[in-house]
């Protein structure tokens, strides 16, 4: 898939890629560390690919690339590895995941002192990349959640003097559409404007999903050189989005037989079969989160829904009225938080490699369409996320 430039939504990633490419050509000095801030997986993967292309030859990958998790390795161990030259490779690249571990359970004064010591005399043959994917940065940073904003400032205060901050913010709709158009043109295919709009709206500006679906559309339209609105409706909306909202409609109506039939239809129509279960669960969780916001903000018509749901968290226009109707079937916030709790439990079970993924999802449908049980005063945030 092409990585052509496409608008201001990609600006931070473009700058990062430019710095890495220039350093690889020895046109500029390489910085010792970067912090990749944000949970936009598509942009993170672009940054990672740029680093691997520049500094990690395929034949030396196992000797010069380290992926280390702060939940499993201490920062002392990680920095010791960065200081130690490799006998097999001239350069070291270290991706440091789970950065949030440095900001929990205590002040971590010794850890930050060690980071300060390292960057005062860094290994010039090593590049450290801290991954802060526990933050969500919206397309408009002014709308960042206060908790995320506080975490962001804490990282800036502790690592900002040593590392360059790369903000991987959510992509604006217009930038996502521009990316679709440019990427398709690189494959000698034109995307009709209404098709690009529908693709972006249908997938809520989720760039990972957009990139995946665009690749399928390019294959579907191969030889024609054009992607139309009808192609998007055939390949994306009818197969995934509409079936998903039909499923949540059956769940909210407590229609268990129809919900089970729709679930089986989703699994049978998916190229990955049961292996797509986590992806279906992610979309189900997202839809229930949307319903929770709709119920809490007392949204009654589709005109108000765009103020209630932030960019990147909106449903496609065709589903707005249906989702409002579904949300109003739930009598209280507790009913929807119960549903999210059940989905979270199923997500955990799926990630534990159960012998039968279909059975996990069927049991979830039974629970979601059953009688509501009290879980006390548990509140599940509308921004609770499940990984795809």
ABEGO torsion letter per residue (X at the ends): XBABBBEAAAAAAAAAAAAAAAAAAGABBBBABBBBBEABAAAAAAAAAAAAAAABBAAAAAAABBBBBAAABBAAAAAAAAABBBAABABBBBBBBGAAAAABGEAGAAAAAAAAAAAABBBAABBBBBBBAABBBBABAAABBAAAAAAAAAAAAAAAAABBBBBBBBBBAAAAAAAAAAAAAAAGBBBBAAAAAAAAAAAGGBAAAAAAAAAAAAAAABGAGBBBAAAAAAAAAAAAAAAAAAAAAAAAAGBAAAAAAAAAAAAAABAAEAAAAAAAAAAAAAAAAAAAAAAAAGBABAAAAAAABBBGABBBAAAAAAAAAAAAABABAAAAAAAAAAAAAAAAAAAAGBABAAAAAAAAAAAAABBBBBAEABBBBAABBBBX
